[in-house]
Amino acid sequence: MAPLGTIKSYLENPRVAKAQIAAELSGVEFNVEAFDLAKDVTPEFLSKFPLGKIPVFESSEVDLFEASSIAYYAAAQKENNPILGSTAAEKAQILQWILFSENEINSNVGGWVYPLLGYGMYLKPTVDAATEKTKRALLALNKYLQSKTYLVGEAITFADIAVVTSLVLGFKTVFDKTLRDEMKNVTRYFTTVTSKSVFKKYLGEIALCETPLKFTPPKKEKKPAAPKETPKKKEAAPKPAASADGDDEEEAKPAPKPKSKLDLLPPSKFIMDQWKREYSNNDTNVAIKWFWDNFDPEGYSIWKVDYKYNDELTLTFMSNNLIGGFYARLERAHKYAFGSMIVRGENNKNTISGYFVVRGQEVPFEIYDAADYGSYNFQKIEPAQYEEKKDEFYKYLAWDFEDCVDGKVFK
Ligand SMILES: N[C@@H](CCC(=O)N[C@@H](CS)C(=O)NCC(=O)O)C(=O)O
């Protein structure tokens, strides 16, 4: 039988394996072509696949992105394909597990592992939150698998293909023995399914993680000694005739950028950049010690921040997007501010709150000028209140609340 079309991706991608396994179990096959995101993205590719992610699928009938849809396209070729479920209930359960594999496993394992692999920036609270969300999903799956060999019915279905392929990265890199012992059913299930010949064929032998990936802060490079500045000689030659109005060269230079008022404050021993590095590279309980050892309450101030319209918030991911939108408008404040804002609660009952540390004793122009500033209440924490607020401040920085669902750090 002729291949259905061509999948383009880097090779050994479990997302491609998902499509290949579904195809083989459905009696069809794909061509697979190596695709390098660094070299092969052309305007033509982007006009077909504007998201610019791989795998993608091309054929005379349809072009597709999203690996699950490519796999589904293969499975849908076979009439009454048992791997897609027989009854309405089975079909719905299969969809449930496809969504679970994407939303609860793939995206959270990605949030945990990619920064450790150097894809994207490592932000400890973000990685910690993704780790916790992954574990929550794994423990739920573990419970479900207590009395089951496969997810839906008594044989392999698309649900198993989706879930097992989404677990591959985690089992290879961060699901160490301790975690595997906490989710014995998931481990048994994963090793049972991946030892089946069709899974082995496309996923290869999977070595379970022995030493989990950990973040190693980049080594600080020694700065080369700054070259001594040699004062520029003043031109002795006649001035160029370029400026008709007689301005000389000095005057023609653009005016220096207006400084922030904050740059005129007396110097502070608390170095904001240094704090941000401490926070990013260490556990928060270590970083917070540095914070209080170095904080300068005269040069900086601490603010509790609450969204004013918490009772209007709906889905938690939308609340988190609001925080992202606020930060996006604080571009000029990075040098002077640090913040950690979190979403607490659940869908249709959640709040946005957090803390900011800012240069000076007022909310600076760089923050209050942002369009969304009016939606937030900034309440100053006076030095006399520090002792009383320390624990809460720490919890907001560490995202250490039981009801914390998500959040964003402003650095
Ligand atoms: N949900 C998509 C995710 C695709 C995806 O994230 N692909 C990665 C490679 S595995 C990618 O193309 N990343 C490039 C980027 O994010 O720009 C799927 O399952 O196909």
The ligand as a Gaussian input file, in Angstrom:
#p B3LYP/6-31G(d) Opt

LIG

0 1
 N        1.335000      19.812000      20.200000
 C        2.308000      19.702000      19.150000
 C        3.659000      20.102000      19.723000
 C        4.715000      20.198000      18.668000
 C        6.028000      20.709000      19.238000
 O        6.079000      21.339000      20.299000
 N        7.085000      20.447000      18.489000
 C        8.393000      20.907000      18.867000
 C        9.399000      19.841000      18.502000
 S        9.012000      18.314000      19.317000
 C        8.700000      22.146000      18.044000
 O        8.487000      22.162000      16.857000
 N        9.239000      23.177000      18.677000
 C        9.664000      24.362000      18.008000
 C        9.047000      25.594000      18.571000
 O        8.442000      25.539000      19.631000
 O        9.217000      26.634000      17.930000
 C        2.333000      18.269000      18.631000
 O        2.065000      17.340000      19.393000
 O        2.602000      18.080000      17.452000

